[in-house]
C-alpha cells in the first residue's frame, strides 16, 4: 500500500534497534515465536503505530483459550516486535535479528509494499516463511520467492468494488485522476483507470505528481477545465491532504471525490466538515459479521483502536487468521511444513474468504503467493464511515453528488 501477541525479547541489542514490547518468558520450543517489524515511529506510524498492541491482544486472547493447536500440542503464541521507524533498512536489520538471534519460527511482514519488498529478502535468504500483510504491490510477488505469501490482492484491483458500485448507479460518466509516483499508488491508479473504462466511465484528465506533494495548480487547472463528475486521488495521506486542500482552495468542485487512503490521517488533516462525503476504501467496518468478527471487535475495544482511524487494522486480522490456520494445518514448527501450510491457507476471515493464489491465478502470469482480500468502498458521512458496496455488507447509501464546499 502506498493496507499493529505476545511479548518482546528479554534483552536489547545496544544501539542497534528499538525493541517494542513487554518482558516475557525465555525463548523456547514450548512457545510459538513469531517475529515482526512495525512502523511504530516515522511517517507510517500514523497508519499502523498501535498495531503492536492489537497483535499482543490477539495473542492474549488465543493463549487464554489454551493457545494454538500444533499437532498433538496446544502452544502459546509470542510475538517479538521491533520498531523499524518506517525505514526499509531498519526493517531488514530487525528481521535479520529475529531469524539469527531470536530464532523465531516464522515471520509476519511489516507495513507497506516498499518495506515489505526489502524485508522479504531476509526470509528468502534464510529460508523461513513470511506472511506479508499490508503489501499488495505485484512486483513483490513476481520475483520467484519461495518463502513469501501475502493476504491481500493485487494493487490494480484496489477500487474494483467502487467502480462496480458506480456502474450499478449509472451516474458517473467522467473521471479525472491524479496519481502519486510511488509503486503502490501507481498500481492502484492504473487499475482504477482500466476499471473505469471497463464500466463506461471516460477518463478526461490523467496526471501524476512526485511523491513529495508539489504545487498542484497546473493539474487543478486542467481538471477545472474538464469539469469531471469524479476526481480520483491515488496517493498516500500527506499527498492526498495536500491535493485536496489545494483543490478546494482553487474551486475544483466535482460531483464526488474518491481518495484511496481516507482514514483519520486524511480526515483530521482536512477537517471533518471538508472531508464529508469523500469516498475511499477500507478492508473491514463495523456491521460486517464474518469469520472471527466478534473476536476482532473485542480486540478493538480492548486496545482502543478505531478502524475509522486505522483502516488497515482489518488486514492485520487477516494475517492473524492466516497465521493460526498455517500453524494448525502444518501440525509442526518445521519451516518446510509451515511453508506448505501457508501456501494452502483457505480460511474465512472477518471480511470473507482468504486463499493464497497459485501461479497463474493472478492477472500477472508470473505472480504467486498473493492473497485474495480486496478493499471495499466507504464514504465519510458526518464523521462516520459508511460501507457502500458490495450490497451484502453495505451499511448505508452512497451520497452522490456531494454538496458544494
Protein Blocks (a to p, Z undefined) as FASTA:
>chain_A
ZZjeddddfbdcehkacceddddddddfkbccddddddfecjklmmmmmmmmmmmmmmmm
mmmnnpaaehjbccddddddddehhpaklmmmmmmmmmmmnopabdcddehjklmmmmmm
mmmmnopacddfbdcbfklmmnopakbccfbdcfklmmmmmmmmmmmnomambdcddddd
dfklmmmmmmmmmmmmmnopacfbdcdddfbacdfklmmmmmmmnopabdcddddfklmm
mmmmmmmmnopacfbdcdfblcfklmmmnopklmgopacddfbdehiaghjllmmmmmmm
mnopafklmmmlmmmmmmmmmmmmmmmmnopabfklmmmmmmmgccddfkbccddddehj
amblkbghiafbdcdddddeehiacdfbdfklccbdcddddddZZ
